[in-house]
């Protein structure tokens, strides 16, 4: 392969898509900065504190998982455990079959994307409808989400207007408010027809068993009000020890993700409808999904499980901005995805081992992360692993560094190379190593001055 | 994010790590480092056996190869004296990267010991030697490109302190200051398209501020940006911070020309 896959992908995307992704992510970065720095004097201290809370939690999941299960059960919810995607999908299907349910409305959840739930249910004859506006657009376009928080960041409103027209959702109109209103009108009666409402959970408190779901569209609230059964799909890392931890995490999530002080809807769900409540689901099921997370926990990259899916690292990442989320060939794009996706791939790690290379290691992701994940360090650890596991994807276009390293341990060889380096100017281009050619094609080289400083230094010492 | 450790050795007898880029291309940057440090009263040792900090292989994912280079650096820069380097990137490799790749190695302690006393040069001048103003004069509008390895270290503030105190230096601001220039070591050749796009974006922002000179604490960024600018047939003028510091002294007679 000539260059890395993500680079090749980036070179081919349309100007329209690049402009949409670049503009959307830059705006996300700017609003985050404003929301964090105008409200807090020391946001970095908050990020570190939030990171410590999450790190503590994932390192003590063996305590918190049984605790949260007991609390949820006491609250009247049924708890299921899913080791992998297939088991998680099966649980959803079984819950639906038990009630002869055929229609499900979905709020936005990354873990449902991860396990391929919509696809699985459709094959089983279940009608599965996305209710988050972005995800709804992805669904009718038969597209893939390209951002954790803004799934259609890669589309502009003209494309969406055209899509709505093609799908019988009114004549062409690219006014965002009209688009939103039309989607809402279409979705409204779908909630009423559905048997089951599915959500994720941004946090689950081990102390109270409360599930927290945040949205900006109120779609999860609609689905919980209209359907008889609520299923929540939750990654096992979503636990927080205490309710009070939600204060800092909710504040940081909204500010980091969308530049809001708080999301428009923040729901605290303590269980199914109680006898005194007029409506709400009769049944509540919580499916805790592992799907490779315990393996990540056992690895030297466990810090990635702190992630609260705010998307700030995507917004700030210069590589993501150039390449778009689709370049990452996985559900989780951007810096977080470059760490998480290969790890969650399990045995297929080598196929995605090029993702950790898609970074100049600039560290901007770490600077904005609300839970202070040292993403560049994790990318580096995975590069080392990719090399050790002989991943072809990771090795693409990589200059061999063993020889360089060997030369760098032998001062005599090093000095000879400095003396001879000027030869680069005389070697025919075709004979140059690809890495050198790749550099020269775009940039040229400054004049070779190998060994000049050493000479100068010697003369100075002799004076 | 690179982390520097507090209470690093601050003595004036130092070892100079010249960097492989200065060894091969930018001898004047290494020379300027020597001149300003000697001006400040430092006694400089230059270990002849020095080669590279090991970062290319470390970032490229070949940690086994990188560790060999780091072990060579540990041997070459033995002792207790501060190691000073005119590159935020090589400094961070020593105090952060090398420590990361030696986490499970038996000789971690010696790698940490080297990292603990390695300083980026501006960080050393301001936070090591306690100097916060620079005498001299330099007539120019300067755009300071903060290289990524300065994030989280004492160097960014140190550079600003020094540059701002020079008479006639005007620092100009530009858009997307926090964004990387796209160099990233081997990234620049394995991701040529993205690297170039990032660099051109950075150049556009820098040029919009109309500086006379683009300044950085890392020659790698400047080599990348300068090379791209040359290919566009719109060369830029760039200098390392230490060259500005030295020339400011020379301009005011603080150093012999």
Interface residues (C-beta under 8 A of the other chain):
Chain A: X3 X4 X6 X7 X8 X10 X11 X26 X316 X318 X319 X322 X323 X356 X357 X358 X359 X360 X361 X362 X363 X364 X366 X367 X374 X376 X377 X380 X381 X383 X384 X386 X387 X394 X396 X397 X398 X399 X401 X402 X404 X405 X406 X407 X408 X409 X411 X414 X418 X421 X434 X435 X436 X438 X439 X441 X442 X443 X444 X445 X446 X447 X448 X449 X450 X451 X452 X453 X454 X456 X457 X460 X461
Chain B: X1 X2 X18 X20 X22 X23 X24 X25 X26 X27 X30 X31 X34 X46 X48 X49 X50 X51 X52 X54 X56 X57 X58 X59 X60 X61 X62 X63 X64 X65 X66 X68 X69 X71 X72 X97 X100 X101 X148 X149 X151 X152 X176 X178 X179 X180 X182 X183 X184 X185 X186 X187 X188 X189 X190 X191 X192 X193 X194 X195 X196 X197 X198 X201 X223 X224 X226 X227 X228 X230 X231
